[in-house]
Structures are given as structure tokens and as C-alpha cells.
């Protein structure tokens, strides 16, 4: 029987209330991978305040207090959170107002690497605390991971060695790749050409798509897609490293070849004329109507979303993942899309200096980090509420029709945003059993295997530990990135002749890009030595 979202939410609130009256607070669990924490102290101490944005992924615009995930989390931990949310679309302004007030809640959710001066400055400014002393006793699950995963440990530390927030984790390498190049397989077969692996082969196929099928946007996507193509020319769209030496792609020789090739494709009508400005609606229409032959997209929000729509219009519609292109046949693709195993992005919690019970806050944050994949916290983080959002079928946590065939028309991804935190917002560990349930078609499973690249030249996000260096790097790169975006557009669209590339490089050097490389080199070495 299909149940509406509103009825389910009402039922959950009732069940949580009855459970809390009968059983009080907290729940313990014995596990092999760590300790399933519950908040310590008296019931009065099990109340925290939190400031957090409402990310309107679903169009539901639910507050955290309304989300089934947080309602269930309160039941399991016995910790009540009093939430404050800034208006949707005004998150940055709201955060700045919070800082200016000097009156902080116990927990603050923010993109802490982007704090002016970095997270260590947020600590020295008296906004948040370092968690180092709390972890051995009150963050045992999190610390267990740090002790067993040295690279994740480095990612979770600030430049000064402080643990300041808790990340979304993807420890299983099979989860890290979820986007890459795709091609219209059904149309490729009609050309009689093999799947392309090199830039030259891409060009041959794009010409065939244009000439044989009248495609006016044979290679297209939404926004700036070229950072995934620049490695094909032995360069990059930004910083990368070769043998431990930091390089900046736009001033490397291969970048000129990249610009020249893209400009040629644009002039020949192989590259979508609207590539720099089209929105998602326009792009969707093009790919569904056979105007696009190759694009770069996601396994779920791309292949999984377009396939059923495309087959309603054309039963043969098939998208197939292809490797990231290389220059020379047989080369290994480098630096495609691949996430880091720990992501501290725009939505990670930190404990404020105003928190009266940082032990309770740390245990609440630690709850979903149990290494044991059957622990209550781990299951809640990835699957939500048993019997509502998932059921155990032959030992496998399987999403129910409430999520997979929602009667109100919400997608699986939409519903996961309110029943779990497995969409990338943490804190917790992504489970591959959750990840693979996005795959409705065999082409999705094949694509994520095809997209795997050699990532040895990639670098994690790094920032100088010295505050003056941090600020200097930010100032330089703000101007540099603005100039690159402007000139890349002009070069590709033919508004600037490729012969002016050397002048472009000279201007970047005049803006301080070589100093930025030195500062990033220093920060990278500090990261390796953490």
C-alpha cells in the first residue's frame, strides 16, 4: 500500500513521542568496530542548540526538526536539538550575522575550510573549539576511523593539526566515482565506430554525430565541464602535482593545446554553442531529443534520470559510460571525477565555544560513525527508519516504495535527503549497499567502473597554516580564477586568438600565480607531514 509523505511524518512523530514516554532516553549497542555513543550526563544536559542551513534539495524545504532522520536520531540518542535556520538562499548572510552577534548555539553547521583565515582562525577567534581532547573519550567511533585510516586522518585535521569538524566519509573506494563521460550508445552503433578513448577519436565521432544525425550540440553539458577534459592534454584546470611538485594547469603548455582544440570544436559546431550559459532545462531537452551525443554527467542524476525519460520517446535510447579521453592510444586517464574519502564541505558541524556540554555534542556527532555496518547509527545515517524507509530483505537493507516509488512524486534522491544523511552532508559513513540502490540500469554499474582513473596527480584541498599566507593565496586566486574564466570563454568562442595565449600566461604570472604555486606547494607539504 502506498502511503503519503504527510501521513508518514505524522505517524513518526506519534511513535517517537510514545517511545520516549515508555523507554526514556538513549540506546546502547555492542559492536566490533567501535563504540555506539549516547550522550552522557543528566537529561537536562541532553539538550543542545544548533544553527544549520535548510538545504532545499527536495522542494519540501523541511526544517531539521521536521525531518524523519533527525526525529529518529533524537529517539536513538536521547539528545534534543533546538534548531535555528537562516532563510533559504541567505545562508552566507545568516552565518555572518551569527558571527557578528557573538551569541553562538552549541553546534554550528558551515563550510569551515572557507572561514576567513581558515578553520584554525575560527578556533583562535573563539568561534569553535578543537575536538582533539574530546575524541578519546567522547568520539570513540570517529577516532577509531582516524586511527585506522591515515589519509582520512590527514584530511580531517586543520593545517595546525586541530580536529575541528566531522566529515561525510566514503571509506569504500567503489563509492568515490559517480560521474564521467557518457555517449549515446545506440547512435554510436549506427555509425559503426568503436567507443572513443582518445581526443582524436572523440573528434571523429562528434563529426559523425553532427553529419549523420544533424546534432547541433554534439558535445555539451551544463556549466564548466572542461576541468574533466584538461587532463587529457597533460595539464589541468587548476592545481595538481607531479612527483610531489605542484603545478597550475592554465600556465602549462598543454593548456594551449586544450584551448585550441575546444576552439576548433566550437568553430566546427561540435561543441554546443550554449555550453557556457544554458540551464538544466535546456540541456535536458537537448539530450532527450537527440541533439547531444557526448556529455559528462552523473551515474544517478544523469544516466539514471535520462534513461527512462529517453526510452519513453525512443525505445533504443541508451547512454553508455566511456573512459575519460587521453591524447595517445593506450595512455591511462588522469584526474577524472573522484571524491576524497572524507569530505568537509559546505555542511559540516562544529562545536562552538559557547557549548556548555561539549561532551554531549561530541557524542551526538559521533553516533553515526560506528565502523560496524549493522549498528543503529550507521543504519539510520544510510537507510533511515526500518519498516518505513527500508526493510531488511535476505540480510540486505532495501529501500521501500515510499522512497523508490513515492506516491507524492518525489524521487529516491529527494526522499533520501529527509530520511538519511547519505547525500553527502554527514556526519557518518556512506554504505555501498545504499550507493548501489541508485543503479536501476546495468549501464550505471558499467559506467562507474569505466570512469575510474589514475588519481596519483590529484591533490586534496590544502591551505597554508600561516594566516598571512592563507589570506595572500585567497587574494591571488580570486583574481586569477576570475581572469581564467573570462579568457577561457573568449579563447574557445574565438573572441580571443589562440596566438595570444603567451600573453595570457604572462598576465597570470603578473597577477602572482607563481607565488600562489609556491604557497600551495608549502601547504601541500604541510599536509603530507600532518
Secondary structure, 3 states (H helix, E strand, C coil): CCCCHHHHHHHHHHHHHHHHHHHCCCCCCCCCCCCCCCCCCCHHHHEEEEECCCCCCCCCCCCHHHCHHHHHHHHHHCCEEEEECCCCCCHHHHHHHHHHHCCCCCEEEECHHHCCCCHHHHHHCCCECCCHHHHHHHCHHHHHHHHHCHHHHHHHECCCCCECCCCEECCCHHHCCCEEEEEEHHHHHHHCCCCCCEHHHHHHHHHHHHHHHCCCCCECCCCCCHHHCHHHHCCCCCEEEECCEEEEHHHCHHHHHHHHHHHHHHHCCCECCCCCCCCHHHHHHHHHCCCCCEEEEEHHHHHHHHHHHHHHHCCCCCEEECCCCECCCCCCCECCCCCCCEECCCCEEEEECCCCCHHHHHHHHHHHHCCCCCCHHHHHHHHCCECCCEEEECCEEEECHHHHCCCCCCCHHHHHHHHCCCCCCCCEECCHHHHHHHCCCHHHHHHHHHCCCECCCCCCCCCCCCHHHHHHHHHHHHHHHHHHHHHHHHHHCCCCCHHHHHHHHHHHHHCCHHHHHHHHHHHHHHHHCC
